[in-house]
Amino acid sequence: MHVPRLHVPRLHVPQLPSGLAEIADVGRDHRRGGYSRHLWQAADLELRSWFVERAERLGLDVETDRNGNLWAWWGQPGTDAVVTGSHLDSVPGGGAYDGPLGVVSALEAIGRLQASGFVSTKPCAIVMFAEEEGSRFGVACLGSRLLTGAIDADQARALTDHDGVTLADAARQVGVDPAHLGIDRDALARIGLFIELHVEQGRGLIDLGQPVAVASSILAHGRWRLTVTGQGNHAGATTMGERRDPMVATARAIVGVQAAALSLPGTRATIGRIEAIPGGTNVIASSVHTWLDARAETDQETRLLVADIDARAQQAAQQNGCSATLTEESWAGAVQFHPGLRERFARALGQLPELPTGAGHDAGVLAAQVPSAMLFVRNPTGISHAPEEFAETADCAAGVDALELLLRELLSERPL
């Protein structure tokens, strides 16, 4: 497919958005590699302060909503606002671009519009969503889910981190009133449309040979906790034949996860975290918790995949004298992005390629409430959620160019 070259009438040498360099040392994880930036912990709080300072440098008015999301307004807040942004938190040991590229590109694009003398006909805001990765409290896109009511507020308040701290207590510690967590109809009413720029988390743009694409859809996906319970005992005094070992049952269940996904083409299933209780080297565990991430093109396919995984886990548990329970912790159905908004993208940018994504995003959560769309920037490694995640300077510049052109178009037009 021929894609017209993005062009804004200016002479410049492509540069990495400056914000990425400014936060490059925040939250570095020297044990895992990459970055570990988790909600309301030290790195996240530093990034929030950076975002406020950077936005105020552009003359934007910053506010924190009832769910801990940060909003930077260009112009007076009001209805039919054009909103862009992403998140700054990360998975444990994540890359430098997942989330931050969208935030810093939004700041860069608005800075360029201001410098050019552009006058907007409607409000514009940059949003930095809280806990998009779910790395502290286990629910992805938590800030946008709370905003839209996609998660029950009482359920959210009761979520706990690895140290047993509840979301309610963590919010209280940073000055966010946990009693006010939940759907924010006033904030939703302000959003006319939402655009999220994001580094691509796959190989689509590598294969197409293009720097930028538009998202077409998001796979259905969710997270489940698998708990296998057996009998804790002494590692030396208990013979192999006497054991009800949940670790062995869990290992067999994990192999079943791979087998289930391979048996349903196009589906994806991952066990990325495991926790043995009580966790001693010379102790047979009494229970083992693992966390499952499952995804497929449709809601039905994802549910079928999870049902198969559950059946295999039950069988593995029974074979080892254990019991197994699979508990859903989060769910997001398949998303098709707003076709009218994608048509506007085509008017502003030409016929960019359209790509589905297997990764969840705040834009996917907002899509159930407001017109939403995404731009992807090429990742030449095809790797994400790992230190090798990357984007070339020229491709980052192309992403900022595309976002600036879109904002020019959308801030000058009638509502959808």
Buried (B, 14 or more C-beta within 10 A) or exposed (E): EEBEEBEEEEEEEEEBBEBBEEBEEBBBBEEBBBBBBBBBBEBBBBBBEBBBEBBEEBEBBBEBBBBBBBBBBBBEBEEBBBBBBBBBBBBBBBBBBBBBBBBBBBBBBBBBBBEEEBEBEBBBBBBBBBBBBBBBBBBBBBBBBBBBBBBEBEEBBEBBBEEEBBBBEBBEEBEBEBEEBBBBEEBBBBBBBBBBBBBBBBBBBBEBEBBBBBBBBBBBBBBBBBBBBBBBBEEEEBEEEEBBBBBBBBBBBBEBBBEBBEEBEEBBBBBEBBBBBEEEEEBBBBBBBBBBBBBBBBBEBBBBBBEBBBEBBBBBBEEBBBBBBBEEBBBBBBBEBBEEBBEBBEEBBBEBBBBBBBBBBBBBBBBEBBBBBBBBBBBEBBBBBBBEBBBBEBBBBBBBBBBBBBBBBBBEBEEB
